[in-house]
């Protein structure tokens, strides 16, 4: 079976999904959470203590998924470890069959459920991407010590589609690519107009020739949730016409899922979009699986 990296390389339109590992010491609990996505999602992200709240470790969760036939994307933050621990965890992930990494800064512990926890942030996200890249391509640690055999990572960065100003240039993305990013998974994008203008600008600067983009999307539960996301989530815009549709719907959950399917089909037509990353806050993986099935992509 082709990997996520191979599918993107050959031009497939991919579908990735996201789950949060449980606060549990049971692999069975994790697998039950992910099982609806098996055979539907091309890969499944496992988050790394999102909102700075402890869960089953993302690396262990990704290894469990990999061992059970679900290709993982390991979300890997800079927040909790120094470079010694980061390098060791990267090697451990590779040894357990994990290739895909989404490198993130990580949420501030002050906003989590253990606010006295000390953040590390010895490396920023670009520094961690470069570490992972060099461990694979050079086969060494920064100290020069040789890694035998070297890992083979497929490295992702985060991105957020936005309406570009006339003078905007994608310098931040270019820097992430230079640091080692090979694909990007983005924040939620519910505005096709913004997506079209954003990717047009990226094409102008040659960015879409250098990196693959998997655009974030998800089924909305209600107009209330959509408004919260629009007002509170960085980089997220939910257009007025979508809010109006949800307000008028007799079944807002069903309407939210229909909107998501329509947007996925629209995103598929945008040059530079290589797939969608489906997230479903406050919903189970079953909601993601049902949304994927409705698209007819799988």
C-alpha positions as a Python dict, from the first residue, in 0.01 Angstrom:
ca = {
    (1, 'X'): (0, 0, 0),
    (2, 'X'): (132, 344, -93),
    (3, 'X'): (233, 579, 185),
    (4, 'X'): (110, 936, 230),
    (5, 'X'): (440, 1058, 87),
    (6, 'X'): (406, 835, -219),
    (7, 'X'): (43, 937, -278),
    (8, 'X'): (131, 1307, -267),
    (9, 'X'): (428, 1251, -498),
    (10, 'X'): (214, 1084, -762),
    (11, 'X'): (-53, 1355, -746),
    (12, 'X'): (-332, 1184, -552),
    (13, 'X'): (-582, 1405, -371),
    (14, 'X'): (-531, 1281, -15),
    (15, 'X'): (-747, 1288, 294),
    (16, 'X'): (-591, 1306, 639),
    (17, 'X'): (-777, 1319, 969),
    (18, 'X'): (-698, 1410, 1327),
    (19, 'X'): (-760, 1254, 1665),
    (20, 'X'): (-657, 1347, 2016),
    (21, 'X'): (-507, 1058, 2211),
    (22, 'X'): (-706, 964, 2521),
    (23, 'X'): (-618, 1031, 2882),
    (24, 'X'): (-577, 660, 2927),
    (25, 'X'): (-315, 391, 2976),
    (26, 'X'): (-495, 155, 2736),
    (27, 'X'): (-399, 104, 2373),
    (28, 'X'): (-749, -37, 2317),
    (29, 'X'): (-905, 297, 2408),
    (30, 'X'): (-685, 474, 2153),
    (31, 'X'): (-756, 216, 1882),
    (32, 'X'): (-1131, 240, 1940),
    (33, 'X'): (-1103, 615, 1887),
    (34, 'X'): (-911, 575, 1560),
    (35, 'X'): (-1080, 263, 1419),
    (36, 'X'): (-1355, 446, 1220),
    (37, 'X'): (-1082, 608, 1009),
    (38, 'X'): (-899, 289, 916),
    (39, 'X'): (-916, 237, 540),
    (40, 'X'): (-1071, 581, 484),
    (41, 'X'): (-811, 838, 585),
    (42, 'X'): (-477, 819, 406),
    (43, 'X'): (-311, 909, 737),
    (44, 'X'): (-425, 1003, 1086),
    (45, 'X'): (-268, 1283, 1291),
    (46, 'X'): (-221, 1229, 1663),
    (47, 'X'): (-197, 1553, 1857),
    (48, 'X'): (79, 1631, 2108),
    (49, 'X'): (-82, 1746, 2435),
    (50, 'X'): (-316, 1995, 2262),
    (51, 'X'): (-405, 2306, 2461),
    (52, 'X'): (-112, 2202, 2684),
    (53, 'X'): (-318, 1925, 2845),
    (54, 'X'): (-157, 1588, 2899),
    (55, 'X'): (-284, 1287, 2706),
    (56, 'X'): (-130, 957, 2605),
    (57, 'X'): (201, 1055, 2444),
    (58, 'X'): (172, 1137, 2076),
    (59, 'X'): (476, 925, 1987),
    (60, 'X'): (340, 619, 2168),
    (61, 'X'): (-4, 678, 2012),
    (62, 'X'): (143, 705, 1663),
    (63, 'X'): (342, 383, 1716),
    (64, 'X'): (27, 198, 1826),
    (65, 'X'): (-159, 318, 1517),
    (66, 'X'): (131, 218, 1290),
    (67, 'X'): (141, -129, 1444),
    (68, 'X'): (-230, -168, 1375),
    (69, 'X'): (-239, -71, 1010),
    (70, 'X'): (-318, 300, 1039),
    (71, 'X'): (-53, 532, 895),
    (72, 'X'): (10, 809, 1149),
    (73, 'X'): (121, 1168, 1127),
    (74, 'X'): (307, 1236, 1450),
    (75, 'X'): (247, 1585, 1577),
    (76, 'X'): (567, 1687, 1748),
    (77, 'X'): (598, 2007, 1951),
    (78, 'X'): (897, 2209, 2072),
    (79, 'X'): (731, 2284, 2406),
    (80, 'X'): (832, 1998, 2636),
    (81, 'X'): (1179, 1872, 2545),
    (82, 'X'): (1535, 1990, 2497),
    (83, 'X'): (1730, 1895, 2185),
    (84, 'X'): (1869, 1577, 2343),
    (85, 'X'): (1519, 1446, 2415),
    (86, 'X'): (1388, 1567, 2079),
    (87, 'X'): (1661, 1381, 1890),
    (88, 'X'): (1607, 1067, 2094),
    (89, 'X'): (1231, 1076, 2043),
    (90, 'X'): (1277, 1127, 1670),
    (91, 'X'): (1495, 817, 1652),
    (92, 'X'): (1247, 622, 1861),
    (93, 'X'): (963, 727, 1632),
    (94, 'X'): (1155, 618, 1322),
    (95, 'X'): (1238, 283, 1485),
    (96, 'X'): (865, 223, 1535),
    (97, 'X'): (778, 285, 1169),
    (98, 'X'): (674, 649, 1194),
    (99, 'X'): (774, 859, 893),
    (100, 'X'): (532, 1153, 891),
    (101, 'X'): (598, 1444, 1128),
    (102, 'X'): (400, 1764, 1177),
    (103, 'X'): (635, 2000, 1358),
    (104, 'X'): (460, 2257, 1579),
    (105, 'X'): (552, 2522, 1833),
    (106, 'X'): (313, 2384, 2097),
    (107, 'X'): (57, 2561, 2315),
    (108, 'X'): (172, 2756, 2620),
    (109, 'X'): (138, 2552, 2942),
    (110, 'X'): (-15, 2855, 3114),
    (111, 'X'): (-334, 2785, 2919),
    (112, 'X'): (-344, 2416, 3010),
    (113, 'X'): (-462, 2220, 3311),
    (114, 'X'): (-116, 2223, 3476),
    (115, 'X'): (-22, 2591, 3438),
    (116, 'X'): (287, 2560, 3660),
    (117, 'X'): (452, 2328, 3406),
    (118, 'X'): (775, 2474, 3269),
    (119, 'X'): (794, 2517, 2891),
    (120, 'X'): (1124, 2432, 2722),
    (121, 'X'): (1119, 2568, 2365),
    (122, 'X'): (1494, 2515, 2328),
    (123, 'X'): (1433, 2480, 1954),
    (124, 'X'): (1163, 2663, 1762),
    (125, 'X'): (960, 2484, 1495),
    (126, 'X'): (1206, 2567, 1216),
    (127, 'X'): (1496, 2450, 1429),
    (128, 'X'): (1320, 2120, 1497),
    (129, 'X'): (1239, 2074, 1128),
    (130, 'X'): (1604, 2126, 1046),
    (131, 'X'): (1710, 1879, 1313),
    (132, 'X'): (1476, 1612, 1174),
    (133, 'X'): (1581, 1684, 815),
    (134, 'X'): (1953, 1673, 890),
    (135, 'X'): (1924, 1356, 1096),
    (136, 'X'): (1782, 1190, 784),
    (137, 'X'): (1971, 1358, 501),
    (138, 'X'): (2312, 1392, 670),
    (139, 'X'): (2274, 1089, 896),
    (140, 'X'): (2423, 1278, 1190),
    (141, 'X'): (2329, 1466, 1503),
    (142, 'X'): (2426, 1836, 1521),
    (143, 'X'): (2733, 1724, 1719),
    (144, 'X'): (2848, 1521, 1419),
    (145, 'X'): (2778, 1179, 1572),
    (146, 'X'): (2674, 934, 1302),
    (147, 'X'): (2328, 772, 1303),
    (148, 'X'): (2322, 412, 1174),
    (149, 'X'): (2087, 372, 997),
    (150, 'X'): (1955, 724, 953),
    (151, 'X'): (1578, 793, 974),
    (152, 'X'): (1367, 884, 672),
    (153, 'X'): (1117, 1149, 776),
    (154, 'X'): (842, 1321, 576),
    (155, 'X'): (820, 1660, 744),
    (156, 'X'): (519, 1890, 761),
    (157, 'X'): (474, 2246, 881),
    (158, 'X'): (156, 2424, 984),
    (159, 'X'): (-1, 2697, 773),
    (160, 'X'): (-314, 2914, 771),
    (161, 'X'): (-472, 3027, 442),
    (162, 'X'): (-543, 3400, 449),
    (163, 'X'): (-656, 3678, 219),
    (164, 'X'): (-322, 3816, 101),
    (165, 'X'): (-265, 4190, 92),
    (166, 'X'): (-135, 4333, -234),
    (167, 'X'): (222, 4344, -104),
    (168, 'X'): (215, 4014, 89),
    (169, 'X'): (483, 3757, 13),
    (170, 'X'): (501, 3404, 158),
    (171, 'X'): (833, 3459, 332),
    (172, 'X'): (734, 3258, 639),
    (173, 'X'): (642, 2955, 432),
    (174, 'X'): (959, 2986, 228),
    (175, 'X'): (1157, 2984, 553),
    (176, 'X'): (982, 2667, 669),
    (177, 'X'): (1055, 2499, 337),
    (178, 'X'): (1419, 2599, 363),
    (179, 'X'): (1421, 2450, 714),
    (180, 'X'): (1302, 2113, 586),
    (181, 'X'): (921, 2118, 543),
    (182, 'X'): (799, 1895, 259),
    (183, 'X'): (424, 1930, 307),
    (184, 'X'): (189, 2154, 502),
    (185, 'X'): (-131, 2091, 692),
    (186, 'X'): (-338, 2403, 745),
    (187, 'X'): (-580, 2559, 986),
    (188, 'X'): (-952, 2532, 905),
    (189, 'X'): (-1045, 2705, 578),
    (190, 'X'): (-1418, 2761, 524),
    (191, 'X'): (-1390, 3037, 264),
    (192, 'X'): (-1323, 2915, -90),
    (193, 'X'): (-1266, 3270, -209),
    (194, 'X'): (-984, 3317, 41),
    (195, 'X'): (-840, 2977, -55),
    (196, 'X'): (-844, 3064, -425),
    (197, 'X'): (-671, 3398, -371),
    (198, 'X'): (-420, 3254, -125),
    (199, 'X'): (-310, 2968, -348),
    (200, 'X'): (-298, 3197, -651),
    (201, 'X'): (-43, 3409, -462),
    (202, 'X'): (152, 3102, -355),
    (203, 'X'): (164, 2985, -717),
    (204, 'X'): (296, 3325, -825),
    (205, 'X'): (588, 3282, -585),
    (206, 'X'): (655, 2920, -682),
    (207, 'X'): (564, 2787, -337),
    (208, 'X'): (322, 2521, -461),
    (209, 'X'): (603, 2377, -673),
    (210, 'X'): (813, 2327, -359),
    (211, 'X'): (565, 2189, -105),
    (212, 'X'): (233, 2000, -95),
    (213, 'X'): (-66, 2153, 83),
    (214, 'X'): (-332, 1961, 276),
    (215, 'X'): (-603, 2212, 369),
    (216, 'X'): (-786, 2196, 700),
    (217, 'X'): (-1163, 2159, 703),
    (218, 'X'): (-1423, 1993, 923),
    (219, 'X'): (-1795, 1927, 977),
    (220, 'X'): (-1955, 2204, 1182),
    (221, 'X'): (-2188, 2106, 1465),
    (222, 'X'): (-2392, 2424, 1477),
    (223, 'X'): (-2406, 2794, 1400),
    (224, 'X'): (-2293, 2857, 1758),
    (225, 'X'): (-1977, 2652, 1706),
    (226, 'X'): (-1912, 2818, 1371),
    (227, 'X'): (-1936, 3164, 1524),
    (228, 'X'): (-1703, 3066, 1808),
    (229, 'X'): (-1445, 2939, 1558),
    (230, 'X'): (-1480, 3253, 1346),
    (231, 'X'): (-1432, 3481, 1645),
    (232, 'X'): (-1174, 3288, 1849),
    (233, 'X'): (-957, 3059, 1635),
    (234, 'X'): (-649, 3218, 1483),
    (235, 'X'): (-659, 3220, 1105),
    (236, 'X'): (-1018, 3093, 1077),
    (237, 'X'): (-1290, 3278, 886),
    (238, 'X'): (-1641, 3138, 855),
    (239, 'X'): (-1824, 3339, 588),
    (240, 'X'): (-2160, 3501, 661),
    (241, 'X'): (-2339, 3286, 402),
    (242, 'X'): (-2232, 2968, 586),
    (243, 'X'): (-2347, 3109, 920),
    (244, 'X'): (-2678, 3201, 756),
    (245, 'X'): (-2723, 2848, 618),
    (246, 'X'): (-2660, 2699, 959),
    (247, 'X'): (-2897, 2944, 1130),
    (248, 'X'): (-3179, 2850, 892),
    (249, 'X'): (-3121, 2473, 896),
    (250, 'X'): (-3365, 2246, 1078),
    (251, 'X'): (-3077, 2006, 1146),
    (252, 'X'): (-2765, 2218, 1192),
    (253, 'X'): (-2536, 1918, 1240),
    (254, 'X'): (-2645, 1762, 910),
    (255, 'X'): (-2617, 2098, 736),
    (256, 'X'): (-2269, 2147, 877),
    (257, 'X'): (-2162, 1814, 736),
    (258, 'X'): (-2314, 1897, 395),
    (259, 'X'): (-2128, 2229, 393),
    (260, 'X'): (-1803, 2050, 471),
    (261, 'X'): (-1852, 1806, 182),
    (262, 'X'): (-1925, 2093, -58),
    (263, 'X'): (-1613, 2278, 54),
    (264, 'X'): (-1396, 1969, 13),
    (265, 'X'): (-1517, 1933, -345),
    (266, 'X'): (-1442, 2301, -404),
    (267, 'X'): (-1095, 2279, -252),
    (268, 'X'): (-1018, 1981, -475),
    (269, 'X'): (-1054, 2208, -779),
    (270, 'X'): (-801, 2467, -659),
    (271, 'X'): (-459, 2441, -820),
    (272, 'X'): (-204, 2387, -545),
    (273, 'X'): (-432, 2200, -303),
    (274, 'X'): (-319, 1838, -272),
    (275, 'X'): (-569, 1718, -15),
    (276, 'X'): (-779, 1798, 289),
    (277, 'X'): (-712, 1754, 657),
    (278, 'X'): (-1040, 1685, 838),
    (279, 'X'): (-1076, 1785, 1203),
    (280, 'X'): (-1396, 1761, 1406),
    (281, 'X'): (-1380, 1946, 1740),
    (282, 'X'): (-1629, 1810, 1996),
    (283, 'X'): (-1710, 1517, 1766),
    (284, 'X'): (-1580, 1163, 1732),
    (285, 'X'): (-1378, 1010, 1451),
    (286, 'X'): (-1705, 860, 1329),
    (287, 'X'): (-1815, 1208, 1222),
    (288, 'X'): (-1495, 1243, 1021),
    (289, 'X'): (-1537, 897, 867),
    (290, 'X'): (-1897, 969, 765),
    (291, 'X'): (-1789, 1300, 611),
    (292, 'X'): (-1517, 1126, 409),
    (293, 'X'): (-1770, 869, 286),
    (294, 'X'): (-2009, 1149, 180),
    (295, 'X'): (-1741, 1306, -39),
    (296, 'X'): (-1706, 991, -250),
    (297, 'X'): (-1327, 1034, -245),
    (298, 'X'): (-1269, 698, -75),
}
